[in-house]
Amino acid sequence: MTEIIFEVREDDADGGYTAAALGVGIHTQGETLDELRANVKEAVDCYFDETMAAPKMIRLHFVRDEVMAR
């Protein structure tokens, strides 16, 4: 695996951000974007041990819902 992609969403109810890796069971959160980035790196390091090939690149894909009134 050369790249891992996280889907990032802003938590409207509680604030902060949540991130979930696509195709891999890694989930994390952070109150700020800087905290989220650090937590994503830590989660990836914890998931991939020395027997597994860790991804060289982590991509954060931000998903934003927009509601428009008519």
Biopython code that builds the backbone (N, CA, C, O; Angstrom):
import numpy as np
from Bio.PDB.StructureBuilder import StructureBuilder

atoms = [
    (1, "MET", "N", (0.855, -1.183, 0.000)),
    (1, "MET", "CA", (0.000, 0.000, 0.000)),
    (1, "MET", "C", (0.897, 1.241, 0.000)),
    (1, "MET", "O", (1.722, 1.417, 0.897)),
    (2, "THR", "N", (0.735, 2.081, -0.989)),
    (2, "THR", "CA", (1.555, 3.287, -1.051)),
    (2, "THR", "C", (0.836, 4.513, -0.490)),
    (2, "THR", "O", (1.472, 5.502, -0.124)),
    (3, "GLU", "N", (-0.492, 4.438, -0.425)),
    (3, "GLU", "CA", (-1.269, 5.589, 0.030)),
    (3, "GLU", "C", (-2.493, 5.103, 0.810)),
    (3, "GLU", "O", (-3.088, 4.076, 0.486)),
    (4, "ILE", "N", (-2.850, 5.861, 1.837)),
    (4, "ILE", "CA", (-4.072, 5.597, 2.579)),
    (4, "ILE", "C", (-4.892, 6.890, 2.573)),
    (4, "ILE", "O", (-4.351, 7.980, 2.754)),
    (5, "ILE", "N", (-6.195, 6.754, 2.363)),
    (5, "ILE", "CA", (-7.072, 7.927, 2.265)),
    (5, "ILE", "C", (-8.042, 7.919, 3.433)),
    (5, "ILE", "O", (-8.694, 6.915, 3.718)),
    (6, "PHE", "N", (-8.123, 9.062, 4.103)),
    (6, "PHE", "CA", (-9.076, 9.255, 5.190)),
    (6, "PHE", "C", (-10.173, 10.204, 4.740)),
    (6, "PHE", "O", (-9.901, 11.251, 4.151)),
    (7, "GLU", "N", (-11.411, 9.830, 5.020)),
    (7, "GLU", "CA", (-12.547, 10.712, 4.792)),
    (7, "GLU", "C", (-12.732, 11.528, 6.076)),
    (7, "GLU", "O", (-12.943, 10.968, 7.151)),
    (8, "VAL", "N", (-12.652, 12.840, 5.952)),
    (8, "VAL", "CA", (-12.722, 13.737, 7.116)),
    (8, "VAL", "C", (-14.026, 14.511, 7.066)),
    (8, "VAL", "O", (-14.397, 15.078, 6.038)),
    (9, "ARG", "N", (-14.714, 14.521, 8.200)),
    (9, "ARG", "CA", (-15.966, 15.271, 8.326)),
    (9, "ARG", "C", (-15.900, 16.156, 9.556)),
    (9, "ARG", "O", (-15.340, 15.780, 10.586)),
    (10, "GLU", "N", (-16.483, 17.338, 9.429)),
    (10, "GLU", "CA", (-16.609, 18.226, 10.578)),
    (10, "GLU", "C", (-17.841, 17.787, 11.368)),
    (10, "GLU", "O", (-18.899, 17.531, 10.794)),
    (11, "ASP", "N", (-17.691, 17.704, 12.685)),
    (11, "ASP", "CA", (-18.789, 17.276, 13.549)),
    (11, "ASP", "C", (-19.624, 18.495, 13.928)),
    (11, "ASP", "O", (-19.225, 19.288, 14.781)),
    (12, "ASP", "N", (-20.781, 18.639, 13.291)),
    (12, "ASP", "CA", (-21.631, 19.804, 13.516)),
    (12, "ASP", "C", (-22.178, 19.858, 14.938)),
    (12, "ASP", "O", (-22.320, 20.942, 15.503)),
    (13, "ALA", "N", (-22.482, 18.718, 15.516)),
    (13, "ALA", "CA", (-23.109, 18.679, 16.839)),
    (13, "ALA", "C", (-22.120, 19.021, 17.956)),
    (13, "ALA", "O", (-22.424, 19.844, 18.820)),
    (14, "ASP", "N", (-20.946, 18.400, 17.944)),
    (14, "ASP", "CA", (-19.996, 18.552, 19.041)),
    (14, "ASP", "C", (-18.777, 19.403, 18.689)),
    (14, "ASP", "O", (-17.978, 19.730, 19.567)),
    (15, "GLY", "N", (-18.630, 19.760, 17.430)),
    (15, "GLY", "CA", (-17.428, 20.467, 17.003)),
    (15, "GLY", "C", (-16.301, 19.481, 16.761)),
    (15, "GLY", "O", (-16.430, 18.297, 17.073)),
    (16, "GLY", "N", (-15.225, 19.949, 16.223)),
    (16, "GLY", "CA", (-14.092, 19.081, 15.939)),
    (16, "GLY", "C", (-14.274, 18.326, 14.634)),
    (16, "GLY", "O", (-15.150, 18.642, 13.830)),
    (17, "TYR", "N", (-13.429, 17.321, 14.442)),
    (17, "TYR", "CA", (-13.381, 16.578, 13.192)),
    (17, "TYR", "C", (-13.271, 15.081, 13.470)),
    (17, "TYR", "O", (-12.696, 14.672, 14.479)),
    (18, "THR", "N", (-13.825, 14.268, 12.572)),
    (18, "THR", "CA", (-13.652, 12.820, 12.617)),
    (18, "THR", "C", (-13.034, 12.376, 11.296)),
    (18, "THR", "O", (-13.273, 12.977, 10.249)),
    (19, "ALA", "N", (-12.232, 11.310, 11.365)),
    (19, "ALA", "CA", (-11.583, 10.781, 10.165)),
    (19, "ALA", "C", (-11.695, 9.267, 10.163)),
    (19, "ALA", "O", (-11.483, 8.620, 11.189)),
    (20, "ALA", "N", (-12.030, 8.703, 9.006)),
    (20, "ALA", "CA", (-12.133, 7.258, 8.837)),
    (20, "ALA", "C", (-11.379, 6.863, 7.573)),
    (20, "ALA", "O", (-11.594, 7.436, 6.506)),
    (21, "ALA", "N", (-10.494, 5.877, 7.704)),
    (21, "ALA", "CA", (-9.733, 5.400, 6.553)),
    (21, "ALA", "C", (-10.644, 4.591, 5.643)),
    (21, "ALA", "O", (-11.485, 3.827, 6.117)),
    (22, "LEU", "N", (-10.480, 4.758, 4.347)),
    (22, "LEU", "CA", (-11.266, 4.019, 3.366)),
    (22, "LEU", "C", (-10.630, 2.647, 3.153)),
    (22, "LEU", "O", (-9.460, 2.543, 2.783)),
    (23, "GLY", "N", (-11.413, 1.601, 3.391)),
    (23, "GLY", "CA", (-10.945, 0.244, 3.161)),
    (23, "GLY", "C", (-10.102, -0.343, 4.274)),
    (23, "GLY", "O", (-9.662, -1.489, 4.180)),
    (24, "VAL", "N", (-9.872, 0.424, 5.326)),
    (24, "VAL", "CA", (-9.068, -0.038, 6.464)),
    (24, "VAL", "C", (-9.782, 0.403, 7.731)),
    (24, "VAL", "O", (-10.363, 1.487, 7.756)),
    (25, "GLY", "N", (-9.754, -0.399, 8.773)),
    (25, "GLY", "CA", (-10.477, -0.087, 10.007)),
    (25, "GLY", "C", (-9.764, 0.880, 10.919)),
    (25, "GLY", "O", (-9.481, 0.549, 12.070)),
    (26, "ILE", "N", (-9.469, 2.064, 10.430)),
    (26, "ILE", "CA", (-8.815, 3.083, 11.255)),
    (26, "ILE", "C", (-9.754, 4.280, 11.356)),
    (26, "ILE", "O", (-10.211, 4.812, 10.344)),
    (27, "HIS", "N", (-10.036, 4.697, 12.596)),
    (27, "HIS", "CA", (-10.885, 5.856, 12.856)),
    (27, "HIS", "C", (-10.236, 6.695, 13.948)),
    (27, "HIS", "O", (-9.632, 6.155, 14.875)),
    (28, "THR", "N", (-10.359, 8.003, 13.841)),
    (28, "THR", "CA", (-9.830, 8.884, 14.873)),
    (28, "THR", "C", (-10.571, 10.206, 14.824)),
    (28, "THR", "O", (-11.445, 10.408, 13.981)),
    (29, "GLN", "N", (-10.221, 11.102, 15.729)),
    (29, "GLN", "CA", (-10.884, 12.397, 15.796)),
    (29, "GLN", "C", (-9.915, 13.434, 16.350)),
    (29, "GLN", "O", (-8.841, 13.091, 16.843)),
    (30, "GLY", "N", (-10.301, 14.695, 16.265)),
    (30, "GLY", "CA", (-9.519, 15.783, 16.840)),
    (30, "GLY", "C", (-10.368, 17.027, 16.958)),
    (30, "GLY", "O", (-11.280, 17.251, 16.163)),
    (31, "GLU", "N", (-10.063, 17.833, 17.955)),
    (31, "GLU", "CA", (-10.813, 19.078, 18.163)),
    (31, "GLU", "C", (-10.433, 20.137, 17.125)),
    (31, "GLU", "O", (-11.267, 20.955, 16.736)),
    (32, "THR", "N", (-9.177, 20.120, 16.679)),
    (32, "THR", "CA", (-8.685, 21.062, 15.670)),
    (32, "THR", "C", (-8.095, 20.262, 14.513)),
    (32, "THR", "O", (-7.882, 19.055, 14.625)),
    (33, "LEU", "N", (-7.835, 20.945, 13.406)),
    (33, "LEU", "CA", (-7.221, 20.251, 12.267)),
    (33, "LEU", "C", (-5.810, 19.781, 12.599)),
    (33, "LEU", "O", (-5.405, 18.700, 12.172)),
    (34, "ASP", "N", (-5.059, 20.575, 13.354)),
    (34, "ASP", "CA", (-3.710, 20.157, 13.742)),
    (34, "ASP", "C", (-3.754, 18.911, 14.620)),
    (34, "ASP", "O", (-2.948, 17.998, 14.443)),
    (35, "GLU", "N", (-4.694, 18.869, 15.566)),
    (35, "GLU", "CA", (-4.845, 17.703, 16.424)),
    (35, "GLU", "C", (-5.289, 16.492, 15.606)),
    (35, "GLU", "O", (-4.810, 15.381, 15.834)),
    (36, "LEU", "N", (-6.190, 16.698, 14.664)),
    (36, "LEU", "CA", (-6.644, 15.599, 13.808)),
    (36, "LEU", "C", (-5.485, 15.026, 13.000)),
    (36, "LEU", "O", (-5.322, 13.809, 12.917)),
    (37, "ARG", "N", (-4.689, 15.897, 12.411)),
    (37, "ARG", "CA", (-3.541, 15.429, 11.615)),
    (37, "ARG", "C", (-2.589, 14.584, 12.463)),
    (37, "ARG", "O", (-2.135, 13.528, 12.022)),
    (38, "ALA", "N", (-2.289, 15.045, 13.671)),
    (38, "ALA", "CA", (-1.405, 14.300, 14.569)),
    (38, "ALA", "C", (-2.031, 12.957, 14.943)),
    (38, "ALA", "O", (-1.339, 11.940, 14.984)),
    (39, "ASN", "N", (-3.339, 12.951, 15.216)),
    (39, "ASN", "CA", (-4.025, 11.711, 15.598)),
    (39, "ASN", "C", (-4.101, 10.729, 14.439)),
    (39, "ASN", "O", (-4.017, 9.520, 14.654)),
    (40, "VAL", "N", (-4.256, 11.223, 13.214)),
    (40, "VAL", "CA", (-4.267, 10.350, 12.037)),
    (40, "VAL", "C", (-2.907, 9.668, 11.887)),
    (40, "VAL", "O", (-2.839, 8.458, 11.671)),
    (41, "LYS", "N", (-1.833, 10.437, 12.000)),
    (41, "LYS", "CA", (-0.491, 9.855, 11.891)),
    (41, "LYS", "C", (-0.264, 8.798, 12.964)),
    (41, "LYS", "O", (0.272, 7.727, 12.681)),
    (42, "GLU", "N", (-0.671, 9.098, 14.192)),
    (42, "GLU", "CA", (-0.508, 8.155, 15.286)),
    (42, "GLU", "C", (-1.333, 6.885, 15.050)),
    (42, "GLU", "O", (-0.857, 5.778, 15.299)),
    (43, "ALA", "N", (-2.563, 7.048, 14.573)),
    (43, "ALA", "CA", (-3.424, 5.895, 14.318)),
    (43, "ALA", "C", (-2.842, 5.001, 13.224)),
    (43, "ALA", "O", (-2.893, 3.776, 13.332)),
    (44, "VAL", "N", (-2.296, 5.601, 12.184)),
    (44, "VAL", "CA", (-1.682, 4.825, 11.099)),
    (44, "VAL", "C", (-0.455, 4.082, 11.629)),
    (44, "VAL", "O", (-0.253, 2.911, 11.311)),
    (45, "ASP", "N", (0.364, 4.764, 12.438)),
    (45, "ASP", "CA", (1.546, 4.113, 13.014)),
    (45, "ASP", "C", (1.162, 2.932, 13.905)),
    (45, "ASP", "O", (1.848, 1.910, 13.909)),
    (46, "CYS", "N", (0.070, 3.068, 14.657)),
    (46, "CYS", "CA", (-0.375, 1.986, 15.539)),
    (46, "CYS", "C", (-0.958, 0.817, 14.750)),
    (46, "CYS", "O", (-0.771, -0.339, 15.130)),
    (47, "TYR", "N", (-1.651, 1.102, 13.674)),
    (47, "TYR", "CA", (-2.315, 0.054, 12.889)),
    (47, "TYR", "C", (-1.306, -0.807, 12.135)),
    (47, "TYR", "O", (-1.417, -2.033, 12.132)),
    (48, "PHE", "N", (-0.327, -0.174, 11.498)),
    (48, "PHE", "CA", (0.652, -0.891, 10.686)),
    (48, "PHE", "C", (1.884, -1.184, 11.532)),
    (48, "PHE", "O", (2.678, -0.284, 11.808)),
    (49, "ASP", "N", (2.048, -2.446, 11.945)),
    (49, "ASP", "CA", (3.225, -2.808, 12.727)),
    (49, "ASP", "C", (4.382, -3.148, 11.792)),
    (49, "ASP", "O", (4.287, -2.978, 10.577)),
    (50, "GLU", "N", (5.478, -3.633, 12.381)),
    (50, "GLU", "CA", (6.687, -3.887, 11.586)),
    (50, "GLU", "C", (6.537, -5.042, 10.598)),
    (50, "GLU", "O", (7.377, -5.200, 9.712)),
    (51, "THR", "N", (5.478, -5.857, 10.733)),
    (51, "THR", "CA", (5.273, -6.971, 9.797)),
    (51, "THR", "C", (4.436, -6.554, 8.584)),
    (51, "THR", "O", (4.282, -7.324, 7.636)),
    (52, "MET", "N", (3.898, -5.332, 8.619)),
    (52, "MET", "CA", (3.031, -4.856, 7.538)),
    (52, "MET", "C", (3.685, -3.656, 6.850)),
    (52, "MET", "O", (4.352, -2.847, 7.495)),
    (53, "ALA", "N", (3.488, -3.551, 5.549)),
    (53, "ALA", "CA", (4.015, -2.404, 4.812)),
    (53, "ALA", "C", (3.098, -1.197, 5.047)),
    (53, "ALA", "O", (1.944, -1.189, 4.621)),
    (54, "ALA", "N", (3.621, -0.201, 5.719)),
    (54, "ALA", "CA", (2.850, 1.012, 6.010)),
    (54, "ALA", "C", (2.806, 1.901, 4.762)),
    (54, "ALA", "O", (3.750, 1.907, 3.972)),
    (55, "PRO", "N", (1.721, 2.645, 4.584)),
    (55, "PRO", "CA", (1.633, 3.543, 3.435)),
    (55, "PRO", "C", (2.655, 4.673, 3.539)),
    (55, "PRO", "O", (2.971, 5.147, 4.631)),
    (56, "LYS", "N", (3.157, 5.088, 2.396)),
    (56, "LYS", "CA", (4.124, 6.182, 2.360)),
    (56, "LYS", "C", (3.444, 7.549, 2.401)),
    (56, "LYS", "O", (4.055, 8.541, 2.798)),
    (57, "MET", "N", (2.162, 7.595, 1.984)),
    (57, "MET", "CA", (1.437, 8.858, 1.928)),
    (57, "MET", "C", (0.080, 8.705, 2.597)),
    (57, "MET", "O", (-0.597, 7.690, 2.438)),
    (58, "ILE", "N", (-0.306, 9.737, 3.351)),
    (58, "ILE", "CA", (-1.631, 9.803, 3.969)),
    (58, "ILE", "C", (-2.364, 10.967, 3.321)),
    (58, "ILE", "O", (-1.871, 12.095, 3.304)),
    (59, "ARG", "N", (-3.544, 10.681, 2.789)),
    (59, "ARG", "CA", (-4.347, 11.728, 2.145)),
    (59, "ARG", "C", (-5.612, 11.956, 2.971)),
    (59, "ARG", "O", (-6.305, 11.008, 3.342)),
    (60, "LEU", "N", (-5.900, 13.227, 3.253)),
    (60, "LEU", "CA", (-7.122, 13.601, 3.952)),
    (60, "LEU", "C", (-8.098, 14.171, 2.937)),
    (60, "LEU", "O", (-7.815, 15.177, 2.286)),
    (61, "HIS", "N", (-9.247, 13.523, 2.807)),
    (61, "HIS", "CA", (-10.290, 13.957, 1.874)),
    (61, "HIS", "C", (-11.415, 14.578, 2.702)),
    (61, "HIS", "O", (-12.125, 13.877, 3.422)),
    (62, "PHE", "N", (-11.569, 15.887, 2.595)),
    (62, "PHE", "CA", (-12.571, 16.604, 3.389)),
    (62, "PHE", "C", (-13.929, 16.550, 2.703)),
    (62, "PHE", "O", (-14.070, 16.919, 1.537)),
    (63, "VAL", "N", (-14.927, 16.081, 3.451)),
    (63, "VAL", "CA", (-16.293, 15.967, 2.959)),
    (63, "VAL", "C", (-17.115, 17.020, 3.676)),
    (63, "VAL", "O", (-17.114, 17.095, 4.904)),
    (64, "ARG", "N", (-17.809, 17.824, 2.905)),
    (64, "ARG", "CA", (-18.600, 18.899, 3.489)),
    (64, "ARG", "C", (-20.007, 18.842, 2.938)),
    (64, "ARG", "O", (-20.214, 18.856, 1.725)),
    (65, "ASP", "N", (-20.961, 18.779, 3.829)),
    (65, "ASP", "CA", (-22.356, 18.813, 3.429)),
    (65, "ASP", "C", (-22.830, 20.259, 3.467)),
    (65, "ASP", "O", (-22.523, 21.002, 4.399)),
    (66, "GLU", "N", (-23.565, 20.640, 2.464)),
    (66, "GLU", "CA", (-24.130, 21.993, 2.413)),
    (66, "GLU", "C", (-25.616, 21.879, 2.158)),
    (66, "GLU", "O", (-26.050, 21.242, 1.198)),
    (67, "VAL", "N", (-26.389, 22.498, 3.024)),
    (67, "VAL", "CA", (-27.830, 22.473, 2.904)),
    (67, "VAL", "C", (-28.299, 23.850, 2.463)),
    (67, "VAL", "O", (-27.929, 24.861, 3.059)),
    (68, "MET", "N", (-29.106, 23.882, 1.427)),
    (68, "MET", "CA", (-29.607, 25.155, 0.912)),
    (68, "MET", "C", (-31.135, 25.162, 1.043)),
    (68, "MET", "O", (-31.811, 24.191, 0.706)),
    (69, "ALA", "N", (-31.644, 26.264, 1.533)),
    (69, "ALA", "CA", (-33.106, 26.407, 1.630)),
    (69, "ALA", "C", (-33.624, 26.960, 0.310)),
    (69, "ALA", "O", (-32.925, 27.687, -0.394)),
    (70, "ARG", "N", (-34.851, 26.605, -0.007)),
    (70, "ARG", "CA", (-35.456, 27.123, -1.243)),
    (70, "ARG", "C", (-36.444, 28.198, -0.935)),
    (70, "ARG", "O", (-37.055, 28.754, -1.847)),
]
sb = StructureBuilder()
sb.init_structure("model")
sb.init_model(0)
sb.init_chain("A")
sb.init_seg("    ")
for serial, (resi, resn, name, xyz) in enumerate(atoms, 1):
    if name == "N":
        sb.init_residue(resn, " ", resi, " ")
    sb.init_atom(name, np.array(xyz, "f"), 0.0, 1.0, " ", f" {name:<3s}", serial, name[0])
structure = sb.get_structure()
